[in-house]
Amino acid sequence: MRRLPLLLIVIALICSSSPVSAQVPRIFGQGVAASGMGNAFAAQADNPSALHYNPAGMTQLPGVQVMAGGLLVGGPLSHRSLNGLTTSGDHDGVIAWPPPAHTYITANLQGLGVPLLDKLTVGVGMTTPFGSATRWPDTSPFSTVATFSTLPLFDIKPTIAYRLLPDLSIGAGADIYTFAGLFGEGHAEFQRVVSPGNKLELNGKIRHLALMSARYTRPCGMEMGFRSSTSPLSTEVRQHSIWTGSS
């Protein structure tokens, strides 16, 4: 009898299920340390990837620092329909291009000898967050839905941070989303078959930006980070706290 309520809940969940759609494979991890922490890196932010997670953290970094990394997304694609029909596809080649990658450069201006710049840190980054080129044959059972898509998006990140107090820094930056003709046709692209022998192709570009952050370290060793960003489609606010010592 005790298991009956649980059984009813399971049955209700099964009966209330609905179709879902897949998401474009976006690579969220920007560096080994942040990936190992499940991207909860806004409070620590102690390497050049602070440009992405919490620009205020750049004030911890001495001199000029450079960080870069990337992944390769490749291999065959396969889709199996409910009636057992299998369709093969690829990434418009052996690997998706451009591959998901990131490059960050930060410069602490303390060494310039200008008092007004002693507490200022600047940085710039560039990421390609999607490895999303997919190609399917025009004869596939879902060709009227999609035969080809690609999102060669670039995110350029000019960023600045300032140390207000020994334990308080603020930062701000921009996420400039754009495309480059160096890779593909320089725009997002989507194709599908609308009728036998006819294709529909959609192209588009987007540009937008906004990022603010702050970082505070308490004497007892607790670090707190705050990050707020906005885009045409969404607004995101993050707050992370970590202990780095004992009181």
Beta strands, then each sheet from edge to edge (+ up, - down):
strand 1: 64-70
strand 2: 77-80
strand 3: 86-89
strand 4: 101-108
strand 5: 120-128
strand 6: 134-135
strand 7: 148-150
strand 8: 154-165
strand 9: 168-173
strand 10: 176-178
strand 11: 188-195
strand 12: 198-204
strand 13: 211-217
strand 14: 222-230
strand 15: 235-243
sheet 1: 1+ 4- 5+ 8- 9+ 13- 14+ 15-
sheet 2: 1+ 4- 5+ 8- 10+
sheet 3: 2+ 3-
sheet 4: 6+ 7- 11+ 12-
end
